[in-house]
Amino acid sequence: MTTHQENDVNARTPAAQHTHATPQSPAAPGLSRRGLLLGTAAAALAAGPLAATAARAATAVAAAARTPKVLVIGLDGTMLTRIKDSGAPNLAALMAGGLTAASSLYTSPMAGTSSGPGWSTIATGVWPDKHNVLDNNFTAPAFATYPDFLTRVETANPALSTYVVASWAPIADTIYSGRVDTRVATPSAEYDTGTTSRAVARLRDGNPDAVFVQLDNVDHAGHSSGSASQAYLDAIRGVDTQVGQILTAVRGRAGYAQEDWLVMITADHGHTPTGGHGGSTWEERQTFVIANGSAFPAGSVRYDVRMVDIAPTALAHLGITADPAWGLDGTPIPALVPDDFDALRPQLTGRVDETGIPAGVLGFTRTAPAGWSVDNSAMGTGGVTEWRGWSFTTDEFWTKAQRDQNRELNVRSRNVFAVADSDEWADKTFQGNYDSTLVSPEYPVAGRSSVPVTFNTFYRPEGVQTARVLAVWDGGTPVEVKSYTADTNGRQRLDLAVPAGASRLRLRFRYTGSNNWYWVVDNVRVG
C-alpha cells in the first residue's frame, strides 16, 4: 500500500500566501459567460442555419477576444465512477457543461499506480517510460528533458503568472520546477483546508494565468476505508465542496467576463474496493479528465483522451504550441482526431471464450472497419475466439483477458485498437500457427516521390514470432518496409519512396507466432 506524507510549506512561500479565505458554500452551477454564449448559439440554431452559423462565429470571436487562463485541479485517488455515485454537485455541473473522459494507467514495470508517476505524467504530458518517475521516491526523474507544463509556460512567456499549491508536498517541491512563479506545499496540519484557502485567495485576489491545485483527502479515505465505502463517497462530497469554493473564486473575479477559463479536473490513480493502490487491478488503474471551457461541448463524452493530454491542452489554451522536439505523448484534446478503428466502438461485443473478462464488458470485434480487412487464409484453427486473427478491442477488455503480462503498458493506443495476440489465442485447443494479416484501405499517392506512414505500435516479442509491415503498390507484390524484433512502444514513422508511376498504396501488417506474445497497431495515418 502506498501512503502519503505531507510536509510543511517550503521556504519559497511568501507570507501573503498564509492567509485563509472565509469558507464558502459550493458554487451553484449558475450561468457562466460561456453558458450565456452557448444559450445564444442554441437560440440562433432554432432560428435557422444562417443564424446558427453567425452565432457560432460570434461565440468563437468572443472567446478569442478574452484572456485565456487555465485551472487544473487534481483529486488524489479519486475514481470517476464513484464521483457519479456520490452525487457531487459541482463536479456534476462541470461534467454537464463540458467534457467527461475516463482514462486508464500503466502498471509495473513501466511504473506503479502511485502518486509520483501519476502526477508526473499529468504535469509533463509524457508517460513514465520518458519522465522516469517509477514510484514515490523520485530516484532519477527526467524533468530536465520533460519539464512540467507550468515550467513550459514560464519558458514560452515569462510574463504569465504561474501558481501551484498541493497537499502532497512532492508535487510542489519536486514535480513542478523552481521556474514556476509560486510553489506552495501546504502544511500537514492544514491539509486540504489550507490548500483550498490558498487557491481561493490567489484566484480571488491575484491575477494568475495558469494554476495547478492538488487535494488529497479522497486518497486518504481510499487507503483507510476503500473505494467501495461510504467514507470514500463522503470524502468525494467533501472535496466537491472545496472544488466549489475554488470555482466560486474564479467566477467572482472582477475581470471574469473578459477571461476565457479552461478548467480541468483529474486524478493520479484509483483505489481498490477495500483500499490501496500501486498494483495492476482495473480499479487501481483508473483516472479521468473533466474539461470545461469554450472548446468543449456541454455534456460531451470521449473515449480517446488520456491523462498525458492535460499538459498539452493547457499549453494550447494559453496559445503555446508544442514543439515536436519536446517529445510529448499527449495531444491537445480539441485536436484529437478519431481513427478508423474508433468507429467500431458501437459494434463491440462481450466475451465469447474468455473467462476473466466480466460478462458486461463490451470490448471486442473481429469485423474490420470500412475499407480495412483481415486476411486469415494462413491462420490456424481453433483457439480462443476473441483473438483468432487480428481483432479490434479496448484497453479494458484486452487487459482484463490476463493481467500482469505487460498488456497494461499499451498506453499510446487510444479508444479502439487492433491487436494480434497469439498468447491469448493459444489458451484454448488449437491447430497450426498464428498467421494473420491486417490489410489497410488503398491510399492515393499519384504524383508523389515519397509518402509518410505513421502509426502507434506496441510489440512484445518472444521465440519464433514475426511482425512485418509490407507495402503493396498498385496491387502488386507486397514489399517489406519494416520488421520488429525487439520490444517497441511508441509512434512510428516510415517515409516510403513511391515507385515511378505508382498511384495507390495499401499496407499489410502481418504477424506470425505460436503461443508467443502480441502486436498492437493503432492510429494509422498515410500522407
N, C-alpha and C positions, 0 to 999 in steps of 0.2 A: 504494500500500500504506500502510495506517495502522499506525503503530507507537506504542508506549507509552514514556513517560519516567517513571521513579519518582523522587519527591522524598524528602527527609529528613522524619522525623517533625516535625510542626508544633509550634509552641510551646505549643499547648493541652494536649499530652500530659503528664499527671502522671508523676513519676519512677517511681511504683509500676507503671506500665504497661510499663516496660522490662525487667521480669523475664521469664525464659524458663521455661516448664514443661518437665519432663522428657519427651522424646518417648515416645509410647505407640504400641502396635500398633493396627491398625484395630479398631474396635469390632465384637465379634461381634454378629450380628443379635439373638440372645437374645430374651427375652420382656420387653417393656416393660409398664408398668401398663396401657396401652391394649391390648396384646396379651392380657393376662390377662382384661380385661373382655370383649374380643371372643370369647375362648375360652369364657367363662361364658355369653355370649349364644348361642353355637353349640350348647353342650350343652343349653341350655334349649329351643332350637328343635327338637332331636331329641326332647325330652320332650313336646312338644305345643304348639299355638298359644297357649294361655293362659300357659304358662310362658315362651314366647318373647316375648310382649308384656310380661310382667313384667320379663324380662331386659333388653329394650330400654329400658324406663323406668328400670330401675336404672342402666344404663350412662349414660343422659342425666343422671340426678341426680348420679351420681358425677363426671362431667365438669364439671357446673355447680358442684359444691362445691369444685373445685380452682382454684388461682390460674392464670389464663391468661397464657401467655408466648409470645413469638414469636422464632424464629431464622430469618433469611433468609441463605442462602449463595449468593453469585454466583460462578460459574465462568467466567471470561472466555474468550470464543471457543470454548466447548465445545458440541459437537453431540450431540444425543440419540442419533442412530443410532450414533455412534462410542462413546458410553458403553455401549450394549448390546453392541457388538463387543468392547469391552475386557474385559468380564467383571469390572468393578469391583464388589467385594462389598458395600461399604457403600451405594453408590448403588443397586445392585440390591435390597438389603434395604429401602431406603426406598420404591422403586417397588412391591415386592411387598406392603409393608404399607400403602400409601396410593394416591394418585392419580398418574397419569402423563398429561401432556397436551403434545403437540407444538404449537408456535405458529410464526407467521411474522411478518416485519418488513415495513415500508415500504421504499422506496428514494427516491433523489432524484427530484423536487425537494422532497419532504417532509423528508427527511434522508438522509444516507448511512448505510450499515450499519456504523457505527463505534461506539466505546465511549461517547463523550459522549452522543449521542442515546439509545443503548440503556440505559445505566444511569440516565439522567434519566427515561426512560419508566417503567422499573421502579420507581424511587423515588417518582415523583409520581402515577402512575396515570392519566396523560393522554398522548396521542400528541404527536409533535414539533410538529404544527401549533398546539398550545397552549403547551407549555413552551418552544418556540422554541430548543432546542439542536439545531443542524443538523449539527455536526461536533464535533471535539475542541477548538475554540477558545473555546467558551462566550462568543461575542461579545455577545449580548444575551438572556440567559436570562430567562424569565418566572417565576422561582422565587418572587417575592413574591406572585404570584397563584396559582401552583400549586406549593406547597412539597412537600418530601419527606414521606413518611409518618411518620418519626420526629419531625419538627417538628410535624406534626399531633397526634401522641401527646402531646408536651410541651404543646401549646396546650390540648388537651382535659383532660389530667390531669397537671400538672407533677410530681406525686408519683411518677409512674412513672419508672423508670430506663432511659435510652436510651444505646446504645453503637454506634459504627460503627468498623470497622478495615478498611483496604484497602491492597493492594499498589500499586494505581494511585492516586496521590495526589489527582487532581482529585475523586475520589469523596468523600473525607473533607474536602478543602479547599473544594470549590465546590458540589457537588450537595447534600450534606447541610448544613444551616444551623448557625449558632452556637447555635441553641436546643437542639440535641442535647447531652446531658449530657457525653459524651466522644467526641471525634473523633480518630482516630489514622491518620496516613499513615505506613505502615511505611517505615523507611529502605531505600533500594535495595539496600544491602549485605546486608540480612537477607531481603528479598523475601518469598516465601510462607511460609518457615520462621518468620520473625518475626511475620507476620500470624497464622499458626496458633497460635503460642505465646501471643500476646497474647489471642486469642479464648479459648483454653483457660483461661488464668489468670482472665480476667474471669468466664467461665461457672462455673468451679470454685470460685473464692474470693469472688466478688461476688454480687450479687443483681439482675441486670439483668432488665427486663421485655420489652424489645424490642431485638434485636441484628441488625445487618447486617454480614456479613463478605464481602470480595471477595478471591478468589485468582486469580492472573494467569498461571501458568506454562503452562497449556494454550494460551492465546493466543500465548505466546512460541513454543511448539513449532509452532503452526499457521503463524506467519509464517516460521519458519526451515525447516520441512520439509513443510508442507501437511497437510491433514486426512486424506489417504489414507495417510500414512506410519506406520511403526512408532513413530517418535519421538512422534507425536501420541497414539497409544494408550498409550505408556509414560507420557506426561505425565498422561493421564487417570487411570491407575492410581496415579500419584504423588499427585495431588490427592485421589483417593479415600481414600488413607491419611490425608491431612490432615483430610478430612471425618470420617473415623472417629475421629480424635483429638478433634475438636470434639464429636461426638456422645457419646463416652465421658465428656467433661467434663459434658455435660448430664445424662446418666443417672446419673452418680456424685454428683450434688448431694445434700446431706443432706436437702433438702426435696422431692426429685423426686417422691415418691409423692403429695404434696399439690399438685403442679403439673400443669397441662394445657398441654403444649408443642405448638405448631404449628411444624413445620419445613418450610421451602420452599427448594428448590434451583432455580436458574435461570441463564440466560446472557444476555449482551447482544447477541450476534450469532454467526454461524457462520464458516466458512472455506471457501475453495475447496480442491479436492483438492491443488493444487500450492502453495497458501499465499497468504494475504492475504484482505482483506475491504474493504468500503466500497462495493462495486458492487451489481448487481441480480440476480446468479445466485441460483437457488433455494438453493444451499448457503450462500451468504453471508447469506441472509435467515432462516436457521433459528435458532430459540430454543425454549424449553420451560419447563414448570413441573412439578416434582415436589413434591407436597404430602402430608405425613404428619402426621396428628393425629386427634383424636377425631371430626371431622366428615367424614373421608374413608374410604370403604370400602376394605378391603385389595384390592390388585390391580385397582383401577378405572382406566378409561381414558376420557377425554373428548376431543371434537373442537371444543368451543365455547369453550375457555379461551384468553385472550390475555394477553400479558405485562402489560398495564395492570391486570389483575385482582389482581396480587400485593399492591399497596399497600392497596386496599380490603379484601382478605381478611385481611390482618394487622390492620387497624384494627378490623374486625368481631370478630375473635377476642378482641381486647382490650376489647370492649364499647363501642367508639366508632362511632357511627352516622354515616355520611357525610351531610353536608348537601347537598341538591341544588344549592345555590348554589355549591358548590365546583366544579361542572362536571366531575367525574371521568368519564373514559371507561370505567373499569373497574367491575366488579361483584364483590362477594364471591362466590367460586366456589360455595359451597354454595347461594347464592341464584339462580344461573343457571337459567333455565327454557327448555328447548328450544322452538323454534317449529315450525310445521307443515312448513316446508321441511326441517328437520333430519331428519325421519322418512324422507326419501328416501335417506339415505346408503347403506343396504343395497342399493338397486337402481341405484346409479350404475354406469355402464359406461365403457369405454375409448373412445379416439378412433375416428372414422369417416373424416372428410376431413382433419382437422388433421394436419400433418406434424411440427411442432415439439414436440408432446407425446409423451413416451416411451410406447411401446405398453402398458407395465404400469401406467400411472397411470389409476385408475378415478375419474372425476370429473364426469360429466355425465349428465343425463337430460332429455328433453323431456316426460316424463309428470308432470303436476302431482300434488301430494299430495291426499289425500282432501278433498273439499269445494271445492278450487280447480280452475280450468280455464284454458286459453289459447285465446283467440279469434284464429285466423289467417285469418279469412274474407277480410280485405283484404290479406293478405300476398303479396308477390311470390313467384315460383317460382325454383327452383334455389338457388344459393349454397351455402355450407358447411353441411352437415347439422347439425352441433352447435349452430349459432346461428340456425337457421331459425325465427324467432319466439322468444318468451320461453323460456329454458332454465334449468335448475337445476344449479348447479355448485359447485365448491370453489375456494378461493384457488389451490391448487397447479395445478389443471387450467386455470383461466382465465388465470392469469398466464404459464403456460408456452406458451399459444397464441401469444403475442407479447410479448416483454419490452420494457420501456422505453417504453411508451405510457400510463403512469400507472395501469395496472390494479393495480400493487402498492400504490397509495395507498388501496385499498379496505379500510382497516384496521378499520372499525367494523362490518363484516359478520362473522358467526361461522358456522362449520361450513358448511352448505349454504345458498346464497342464490339469488335469482332475478336473471337478467341478460338485458337486451335489447341485443345488440351488433351494430349494423349494419356496423361496420368489419370485423369478422372474417367476418361473413356474406358480405360482398362480395368475399372473397378467392377465390371460385370463380364461374364464369359464372352470372349470374342475370338475371331479367327482372322489371320492375316495381319497386316501392319496398318498403322495410321498413315494415310496419304491423301491429303485434301488440299485443294487449291481455291483460294478466294479470288474471284475474277471481277475486275472493275468495269465500269462502262467505258466506251471509247471516248477519248478526248481529242478535239481538233488541234492539230499542230501545223497545219499547212503554212508554208512561208516562213517558218521559224528555223533558226540554226540550232537552238537548244531550248529545252523546256525544264523548269524546276519541278520536281516532285517532292512533296513534303508529307510526312505522316508521323504519328506517335507510335513508338514501339516499346513493348515490354517483353523481353525474351529471356527465358531461363533454360539453358541447355543442360543436357545430360546424355551420356552414352552416344549411341548411334541415332542421332537426331539431326535434321537439317531444316533450315529456314532460308528460303531464297525468294528474292524479288526478281521477276522477269518482265521484260518489256516486249510487247508484240506490236510491230509497226505494220499498219495496213493489212492485218490478218495473217501475217507471215509467221515464220518460226520463232517461238519465244527465245529471247536472248537474256541471259542472266546479267543483271546490273548491280546486284548487291546480295551478299550472303552473310549470315550471322553464325558465329562460332563461340561467342562469349556473352556473358550477361550484358544486356543492353536495356537502358531505361531512359528514354528521352525523345525529343523531337529529332527527326531525321530529315536530311535534305539530300536529294540526288539531282544533280544537274546533268540531264541526259542530252547527248548530242543527237539531233534529229537527222536520220539518214536523208540523203538527197532525194527530193521528190515525195517524201512521206507526208501523209496528210492526217493520219489517225494513229492514236496511241492507246493501247489497252495494257493494264497492269495485271500481273498474276502473282499472288502471294502463296507459295507452295510450302507446306510444312509436312515433313515425314518423321515418323518415330514409332516406338512400340513401348508403351508404358514408360515413357520418359517424362519431360515436363511440358512446357507450353509456350505459345507465342500469341501476343496481343497486338492488334493493329487498330488504329483509330485516327479519325480526323485526316483522311487522305485528301490532299489538295494537289491539283495539277495546273501549272500555269501561274 
